[in-house]
Amino acid sequence: MRKFINYLKESTVELTKKTTWPSWEKLMNSALLVMVTTALLAVAIWVIDYAFQLVMTAIYSL
């Protein structure tokens, strides 16, 4: 039990004293970048899926 309590104390010290947290502006910019990248990847996958569907429909209709 003593090891667990020591672990919690050390974790608290590390998160409050030793960790460098990003500013609110940097955090918002990173979040926006992730959302835009996710949307672009979703559109790219949709285009590839749609093209594959067209090709497979053409092949099966022969």
C-alpha positions in Angstrom: 0.0 0.0 0.0 2.9 2.3 0.7 4.2 1.9 -2.8 0.9 2.9 -4.3 0.6 6.0 -2.1 4.2 7.0 -3.0 3.3 6.5 -6.7 0.3 8.8 -6.4 2.4 11.5 -4.6 5.1 11.3 -7.3 2.6 11.4 -10.1 1.0 14.5 -8.6 4.3 16.3 -8.3 5.3 15.4 -11.8 2.0 16.6 -13.3 2.0 19.8 -11.3 5.6 20.8 -11.1 7.6 19.1 -13.9 5.1 19.0 -16.8 5.0 21.8 -19.3 1.4 22.4 -20.4 0.6 24.1 -23.7 -1.0 27.5 -23.8 -4.7 27.7 -24.6 -3.9 29.2 -28.0 -1.5 26.4 -28.9 -4.0 23.8 -27.7 -6.8 25.3 -29.9 -4.5 25.4 -32.9 -3.6 21.8 -32.4 -7.2 20.8 -32.0 -8.2 22.7 -35.1 -5.3 21.0 -37.1 -6.5 17.6 -35.9 -10.1 18.3 -36.9 -9.2 19.7 -40.4 -6.8 16.7 -41.0 -9.5 14.3 -39.9 -12.1 15.9 -42.2 -9.7 15.8 -45.2 -8.8 12.2 -44.6 -12.5 11.3 -44.4 -13.2 13.1 -47.7 -10.2 11.3 -49.3 -11.4 7.9 -48.1 -15.0 8.7 -49.3 -13.6 9.6 -52.8 -11.6 6.4 -53.0 -14.5 4.3 -51.8 -16.8 5.9 -54.4 -14.3 5.4 -57.2 -13.9 1.7 -56.1 -17.7 1.3 -56.1 -17.9 2.7 -59.7 -15.2 0.4 -60.9 -16.7 -2.6 -59.3 -20.2 -1.7 -60.6 -18.7 -1.4 -64.1 -17.0 -4.8 -63.8 -20.0 -6.6 -62.5 -22.3 -5.2 -65.2 -20.3 -6.8 -67.9 
